[in-house]
Amino acid sequence: MQSFRLILAIVAVVNLSVISDAHALDLYVDTKTKQIFAEPGPGRVHMGTYEKSGQASAKTETSKVLAAPTQTAAESTESVSGYENQRAGAGDKPAGDRLTRLREKAEKEQLKGQVSVLEERVKEVEKIHGNFDDRGLHWSTKDGNFSVSLNGRIQPASQYNFVNDPDPAFGTNTSNELNSGMNIRRARLGVEGTFMKIWDYKFEYDFSRGNGSVGSGITDAFVRLNHTNALSYKIGSFKEPFSLEEAASNRYLTFIERHMSVNSFVDNPNTYKTGIGLNYAVQRWQTGLAFQTEPIGAWSAASTSVNANGNQSRNNGSGDTGWEGIGRVSGRPWMEDETKFMHVGISAGHTDVNTKYRADGTMVGEGSNGGGGGMSFFAFPGTNVDRTNILNTGNLSTGALTDPNHRRVSSYDRYGAEAWFVYGPFSAQGEYLRTNINGTGYDGEHLTGYYGFASYFLTGESKAYHVRNGAANRIKPNRPFQWNGSGWGAWEIAAGYDYINMNSGVIKGGQADMVRIGLNWYPHSNVKFQTNIVHVLDINTARTPITNTDGYSGGAGARTNGWNNGDLSAFLTQVTVDF
């Protein structure tokens, strides 16, 4: 019996490892169905390389089976010994048949081991998964502790001025006109995500227009702690919590440009400022509070550093950074569902302004619109390529300290009231904004503006609501555009009125009002085509000085004065593609 076992062990080793006619065979397993395949394909993972061998059975039929891994003589002897114990009670059977069953048993055990290993590998792979939707490209861990998203937008724009009739320029001043052309209004790329579930972050860079100037720069750059689902805190660079239209992303605006008062009092001074903020938002209402300083990067009207690099490079002589406390409360007191509601809100903020003077009492940056202190407000007529300021207060800090008529803005207070009504495809929105000027030489001067517009979706969609921001959100067409004609996307028409007045007391910034109409096409939720016609009804800049005095420099006053009673109309287009 001992010799018989040894013979069987030798035969098993030969059959399982070096039997003739063997050749390599690659096997693959489908990670979803767990089926085994002999060829690679989508969703299949390589298991390993095996040998395929032939073995004649007792009936002289050739059986092709997978060869198990080579065993040692001792292991083979032990396996055969176990099999012989079964044989003792089952009667004699041909040796070839017994070896075939033994080999099949070994193969099954090996395959079970391979599948177990593959399942572990699949679990490891599934710990991180990615997807793409209308919010961008996302990757996250299965446990939800970490995530990262890549997002961006590009907005090619064009402007054609079919009525362009201001007063002619004089002297060495450049011509007074709006210029037709094309540009890239915004080109942004950003990354955002979460870590340890309760923290999230966002960083965004605008390659075309950031920091309230025509230069590129950082917009959002903050870290946020989500204390609860409703309550969060953040620190870094982020938007001021002020104004309904400003709270909405430029991707979701009804018109191509924001209205004049929002641009002048919020956006142009650069709404992205550095500081700390708090936000509380539930389905029916939200509030945002912030303590912020000045913008990142090169100077704007809101930057008081004498250095060309602005607040990023404050140095000897720049003075303290300006600061502000600001907040907004809004909600939906009436709401039937997400397509029928009434939104109302208020905003308020106090901004401290730094003005820097030299030892002899003269002002640093005298007459400039920033970059040395003070503050200025200006407005353009809703155009998107040539955003020439037709209204301009000049620097509200002007004159040396020794001049009895000098003026020095020390702070300004902003207030806003907002309303937004949505009823199915119909929507109406309006805001009133006011900025009070405080400081030496000022006594109750204030700048005001308001707008109102209505829109209607011809294809039945409704305005969407962003709960955390308390503002407009992404439009998702009921039937996205299809080339076969089964879907045409969403179509929206809109019309509105816009007014701003920056003449008050000693301030002579000008006054203007205008109308605009728009047609928007949303073929998909990430693509929007916009066309606007803007027509300026009246421009009154007669009080603006034509010399470089009263806070104006470089001919800014003369250029502003040249728009008085000007006739302006323009046709605008813009395409927004974002992810």
Protein Blocks (a to p, Z undefined) as FASTA:
>chain_A
ZZmmmmmmmmmmmmmmmgghiacddddddfklopacfbdcehiacfbdcdddddddfkop
acdddddddddfklmmmmmmmmmmmmmmnopadfklmmmmmmmmmmmmmmmmmmmmmmmm
mmmmmmpccdddfkbccdddfklmaccdddddddddddddfbdcddddehjbccdddded
dddfbacddddddeehlaccdddddfkbgghiabdcdfbdcddddfblmbccdedddddd
ehjklmpcfklgfbfbdcfklmmmmmmnopadcddddddddfkbccddddddddehjddf
kbcbfbfnlmmlgcehkapadddddddddddfbafblmbccddddddddddddddddfko
paehihiaejhiajdddddehiaklmcdfbdebjabgcjfklmkbccdfbdcdddddddd
dehjbccdddddddddedehiahiacddddddddddfkopacdddfklopadddddfbdc
dfklpagbjaddddddddddfbehjbcgbpcddddddddddfbfkbccdddddddfbdcf
klpcfbdeehiaehlmmmmmmmgopacddddddddddZZ
